[in-house]
Amino acid sequence: MYTIFSLNMTKKINFTSLALKQIEKITKEGKNKKYFRITVQGGGCSGFKYKFSFDDKKDKNDLVFENVLIDPSSLEVIDGSTIDFKSEMIGNSFVINNPKASSSCGCGLSFSL
């Protein structure tokens, strides 16, 4: 059910099979969507927010696992998290279950540590 990517032998991110299938589908279909990028930014109603995007190039500091990119500072925040893909009546979205998050807002994209 889960695929685990280990980075630097100490950092781990788990992906559900649904998330991996959706990432693969979008990156294969999209013209400028070679990579799935996960970023943690300051902001949101709880202090931090997740940003999911697609990119055609990687930055020199990006960590790469298959077709997923993440910068080192974002990895520190989501180390140990599980990335999933949810299909609901209100829409489809990627979701992060972050064990380091102490609270989150109602939409689930903003959180605090």
PyMOL commands that set and color helices and strands:
alter all, ss='L'
color gray80, all
select helices_A, chain A and resi 17-29+72-78
alter helices_A, ss='H'
color red, helices_A
select strands_A, chain A and resi 2-7+11-16+35-42+48-55+63-65+68-70+82-88+91-97+103-104+110-112
alter strands_A, ss='S'
color yellow, strands_A
deselect
rebuild
show_as cartoon
